[in-house]
């Protein structure tokens, strides 16, 4: 059992499905059934899982792994995360404005003047669009929208993203009195 050098999370195993060892799997691929196209999957501790059968079911995939032959064995896998090596992901299929989440993590977030706002520590999608989590020394983690307005440029070679801190919600237009400059100080 060898651990992956640059793991990318591909799926999380859920509950058992039926009696023959099948499990419900939440896939992080655009097509859940394509999970089988990446070869064997690994756990964080180095265990290897080979997909024998996979089919789509509403919001998950139903998967049967080699060596998991009954419901008890399937239930023991609940919550297990499955990874592949980053090098196994195809780069030639990505459009110019598409990125793997794993490639964004660890990039430094800077504004156009070079001021750092931390590094990307995670990418999340809660249903209203992708968010980047930024963490930095002496700063609380913050979420910014992963949009063209907030993220102006992604430079994987220099390991950084250039952001607009106002569009990202990291800064506001408030003056010293806590009001925006064009807002009156007293209601009319």
Secondary structure, 3 states (H helix, E strand, C coil): CCCCCCEEEEEEEEEEECCCCEEEEEECCCCHHHHHHHCCEECCCCCEECEEEEEEECCEEEEEECCCCCHHHHHCCCCCEEEEEHHHCCCCCCCCCCCCHHHHCCCEEECCCCCEEEEEEEEEECCCCEEEEEECCCCCCEEEECCCCCEEEEECCCCEEEECCCCCCCCCCECCCCCECCCCCCCC
